[in-house]
Amino acid sequence: MNHSEIVSFLWGVADLIRDTFKRGKYQDIILPLTVLRRLDCVLADTKKKVLGKQSELRGKKLENLDPQLRKIAGFAFYNTSRYDFEKLLADAPHLAANLRNYIAGFSSNMREVLEKFDFDNTISKLDEAGLLFQVLERFKNVDLHPDKIDNPRWARSSKSCSASSTRHSTRIRASTSRRGTWCT
């Protein structure tokens, strides 16, 4: 996926929501979902291992699972929700609640970053407008893994989303660094 295709995808989402949201609010939807999808793609390879390790460690009644789960994930963050973008869409009637569960499943350091987006209210608005499924489906169908979209291209494209993307992406890059590679 090249820069033009990424920007075209993002503006396609904007077209989908334009009758419900003001142009200045597009970033409130597109940016957090872009970040969530990028994280979803990054964690996909280790998701089952993280969930397995979490189950194993809970059985041992350990209090702090964070270091072990980070190690298994291979990043400074992880997600312990049973959901990913594919599974979220498979349960359409409960999509809003399951998306919140998915976000809550991130490690505390990543939740802290994601909370800066104040996305909970946006989830409600998308759900009430009947757009949540359509928007998430669009994001599910785009592969934002770093192997598919390298970091420089990702940075240029995410900056095209909004001026505030630079601030949020910088915070996320700082917290998701692995061997010199940032994940968002």
C-alpha distance (Angstrom), angle and dihedral (degrees) to the residues before:
residue distance angle dihedral
M1 . . .
N2 3.78 . .
H3 3.80 129.1 .
S4 3.82 93.7 -93.6
E5 3.80 92.2 50.7
I6 3.80 91.5 49.8
V7 3.78 93.1 49.0
S8 3.80 90.0 45.3
F9 3.81 89.9 52.5
L10 3.80 91.6 49.9
W11 3.79 92.5 49.0
G12 3.82 89.4 46.8
V13 3.79 87.6 60.3
A14 3.80 88.9 47.6
D15 3.81 89.4 54.2
L16 3.80 89.9 52.1
I17 3.80 93.4 54.9
R18 3.81 100.3 34.1
D19 3.80 97.1 100.2
T20 3.80 91.2 53.4
F21 3.79 103.5 36.3
K22 3.77 131.4 44.1
R23 3.79 115.9 -112.5
G24 3.81 91.1 -110.5
K25 3.82 89.7 58.1
Y26 3.83 97.1 54.2
Q27 3.79 89.7 93.3
D28 3.82 89.3 58.4
I29 3.80 88.1 64.6
I30 3.77 106.0 27.6
L31 3.79 99.9 44.8
P32 3.83 98.8 51.2
L33 3.80 92.4 43.0
T34 3.79 91.1 48.2
V35 3.79 89.7 52.2
L36 3.82 92.5 45.1
R37 3.79 91.8 49.8
R38 3.81 91.8 47.9
L39 3.80 89.7 50.9
D40 3.82 90.4 45.6
C41 3.80 90.3 54.1
V42 3.81 93.0 45.3
L43 3.81 93.4 51.0
A44 3.81 96.9 41.3
D45 3.81 94.9 93.5
T46 3.82 94.2 55.2
K47 3.82 101.8 29.8
K48 3.83 96.0 103.3
K49 3.80 92.2 45.5
V50 3.81 91.5 50.9
L51 3.81 92.0 49.6
G52 3.81 90.7 47.4
K53 3.79 92.8 48.8
Q54 3.81 90.9 47.1
S55 3.81 90.5 53.6
E56 3.80 91.8 46.5
L57 3.81 93.7 48.5
R58 3.80 94.1 45.2
G59 3.78 87.6 56.6
K60 3.80 87.7 58.3
K61 3.82 89.3 51.8
L62 3.80 94.2 -127.1
E63 3.79 114.6 169.4
N64 3.80 102.3 -149.1
L65 3.80 111.9 44.9
D66 3.79 93.7 159.7
P67 3.85 100.4 96.9
Q68 3.80 93.4 47.2
L69 3.81 93.6 46.4
R70 3.80 92.0 48.1
K71 3.79 89.3 51.1
I72 3.81 92.4 51.1
A73 3.81 91.8 46.1
G74 3.80 90.9 48.9
F75 3.79 91.1 -136.1
A76 3.78 138.4 83.8
F77 3.83 86.7 -102.7
Y78 3.81 140.3 39.2
N79 3.79 141.8 178.2
T80 3.80 125.4 -124.1
S81 3.79 98.7 -177.5
R82 3.78 114.5 115.2
Y83 3.79 87.0 -130.8
D84 3.75 133.1 90.5
F85 3.81 126.0 166.2
E86 3.81 91.9 -82.5
K87 3.81 94.4 51.4
L88 3.80 92.8 42.4
L89 3.80 91.1 60.9
A90 3.80 92.7 45.1
D91 3.83 88.8 67.9
A92 3.81 100.0 47.4
P93 3.83 97.3 163.1
H94 3.81 90.2 60.9
L95 3.79 98.0 34.5
A96 3.82 98.1 123.8
A97 3.81 94.0 49.0
N98 3.79 92.2 43.5
L99 3.81 92.1 49.2
R100 3.79 88.9 53.5
N101 3.81 88.6 49.2
Y102 3.79 89.8 50.6
I103 3.81 91.9 51.9
A104 3.82 91.1 45.9
G105 3.83 88.3 53.5
F106 3.79 93.3 68.4
S107 3.77 118.7 101.9
S108 3.79 113.6 -91.4
N109 3.81 93.6 -104.3
M110 3.80 91.6 56.2
R111 3.82 93.8 41.7
E112 3.78 87.8 55.4
V113 3.81 89.4 56.5
L114 3.82 93.7 43.5
E115 3.81 92.0 49.8
K116 3.82 87.8 64.6
F117 3.81 86.5 72.4
D118 3.83 92.0 60.4
F119 3.80 85.9 -144.5
D120 3.81 98.9 161.1
N121 3.79 93.1 82.2
T122 3.80 90.5 47.0
I123 3.81 90.8 52.8
S124 3.80 88.6 55.3
K125 3.80 92.7 48.3
L126 3.82 93.1 48.4
D127 3.80 90.5 47.4
E128 3.81 93.7 48.5
A129 3.81 90.2 48.7
G130 3.81 91.1 51.1
L131 3.81 91.0 -118.8
L132 3.80 103.3 107.5
F133 3.80 95.8 89.9
Q134 3.82 93.9 44.0
V135 3.78 93.8 48.9
L136 3.82 94.5 45.2
E137 3.79 90.5 46.9
R138 3.80 90.2 56.3
F139 3.78 90.6 51.1
K140 3.80 92.8 45.9
N141 3.79 89.4 56.8
V142 3.79 94.8 57.1
D143 3.80 120.1 77.9
L144 3.79 108.4 -140.6
H145 3.80 95.9 171.6
P146 3.82 113.9 138.7
D147 3.82 89.0 -119.3
K148 3.82 88.4 61.9
I149 3.80 100.0 35.5
D150 3.77 113.7 29.0
N151 3.76 121.1 -140.5
P152 3.83 99.1 -103.0
R153 3.82 91.1 50.5
W154 3.80 89.8 45.5
A155 3.79 91.2 51.7
R156 3.81 93.3 49.9
S157 3.79 91.9 47.3
S158 3.78 96.7 45.3
K159 3.81 89.2 50.0
S160 3.78 87.4 55.9
C161 3.78 87.6 61.7
S162 3.79 95.9 65.0
A163 3.76 143.2 -38.8
S164 3.80 90.6 -105.5
S165 3.79 91.0 59.6
T166 3.78 89.5 79.5
R167 3.81 92.2 60.0
H168 3.81 94.3 46.2
S169 3.82 95.1 41.6
T170 3.79 90.4 50.9
R171 3.81 90.9 53.9
I172 3.78 91.1 47.8
R173 3.82 94.1 45.4
A174 3.79 88.7 53.2
S175 3.80 92.6 52.2
T176 3.80 98.2 39.8
S177 3.78 101.1 47.8
R178 3.79 116.8 138.3
R179 3.75 121.4 175.6
G180 3.77 91.7 -23.4
T181 3.80 94.4 -51.3
W182 3.76 119.3 113.9
C183 3.74 117.5 -148.8
T184 3.72 102.8 -148.9
